[in-house]
Structure formats: structure tokens, C-alpha cells
Amino acid sequence: MPAIGYVTKQPNGAYKGQLKTLSIRAEIDILPNGAKSGETQPDYRVLTQGVEIGAGWVRTGEASGKDYVSLSLAAPEFGPRKLYANLGRAAGHDEGDVFAVIWNPAD
């Protein structure tokens, strides 16, 4: 799966970085959802330029048993469908706080 951006984990648990596709370059912030009050609500909110474009949930990998963040993004620039991605370890980055935004096609 291709990386469509990279983010760096911040000391407060948020992630900050950039989303890059052929037609989109946007600074993104993935912020902990401090207002979460139920299991169905997201663990993170995804924003660009102060506008919410998605959400993220902490999931546990079936094979690895490790937690990761699963993202769902929607914006007019993406067309009528949502874009799904996961945060995963970034290849070639030795820093433990750099993650790739890995595109996860729905079909």
C-alpha cells in the first residue's frame, strides 16, 4: 500500500504532518478527541487549516496484537467517496515517532 503522507507524533499524543496525493498537498493535524464520551465516537479528529476532514480510531492488529490508528477522511477534493488510511511505521525513518499515512483502498 502506498504512503500518501507522513506525520510525527507529538508529546501530547497528537500527530502533525502532511497529506500528499497527486492533486492534494495539505498540512494535517490528528488530534486526540478530548470530547469522546462513547465507544462509537472517534479517538482522534483530523483537521487541515482548522477544518475537520476526518476521524481516527485506535484499532488492534489481528496478527501483531499492536495498536494502530485507522483513519477515515472526507473532503470535496477526494470526490464522493471517503479515503481510508492507517498510520504505520514509516520505512526509512529511524525515529520512532514518524508514521506513514498508508492508503487503504476500500475496494
N, C-alpha and C positions, 0 to 999 in steps of 0.2 A: 504494500500500500504506500502511496506517495505521501511525503510530508508537504503540507500546504502552509506551513508556518512553524515558528519556534517561539516558545515562551520560557521565561525564567521565573522560578518560584521565589516569591518574596518572603521576608521573615514573618510577615503577618498571615501567611497561608494563601495569599492571592498569587496569581500568575500575571506576568506582564510581557508582552511581546508583539509579534506581527503576524497577521494572516496574509498569505500571498498565493494568489492563483494567477492564471493568465490575464485576467481582466481586473483583479482586485488587489490592492495593497492597502491594508488598514492596520493601524495600531489597535491592539485589543487588550482589555483588562478582564481577567476572570477572577471575580471577587467572591469571597465566601458569603453565603446568603445568611446574614445575621437575623433575618426575619423568618427563618424556616420554623414552621410550627407543626409540621406533619410529615409523615414518611413519603408522601407523594410529591411534596414540594422539592425543588432542586436544591442541591448543596451549594451550587455556585450560580452566579449571574454573569453573563458575558456581555461586555459593553465595548462600543467603539465611539469615540468622541461624545461620550455621555449618553448615547442611545443604546438601549438594550437590544441585542440581536440574538440572544440565545440563553441557554442554561446548561448546567453540568451536574452530573450525578456521580457520586463515588460508587464504583462497582468493584466486585472481587472477581479476578480471573479464575475460570474453572480449572485450568491446568496448573497455573502457578500459585494460586491462592493469594496473590498480591493484589492490593488495591490499586485502582487507576481511575482517572476521570473520563467519563463519557460525555461528549458534547452534542448538543442539537442546536443548529444555527439557522436562522431565517432572516432574510433581508431581500428587498426588491432586486438587488444586484444578483442574487442567486437564482432568480426566476421563481416559478410557482412551487418548487419543491424545497424541502429542508435539506441542509447539508449536515451529515453526521460525521463526527471525528472522535478520536480518542487521544489522550495525552500519553505519550510513551517516551521511553528513554531516547534521546537524540543520538544517532550514530555519529561518531567522530567528535563528540563533546565529552571531555573528561570530567567536567564539572557535574556534580550530582544534582544540581538544581536547574539544568537546562532540559527542556522537554520538547519533543516534536509534536505538532498538531497533525495527526495521521488521519487522512481522509478515509472514511469507512462507507463506501457506496452502499446505498440501501438495496440496490438490485444487483 
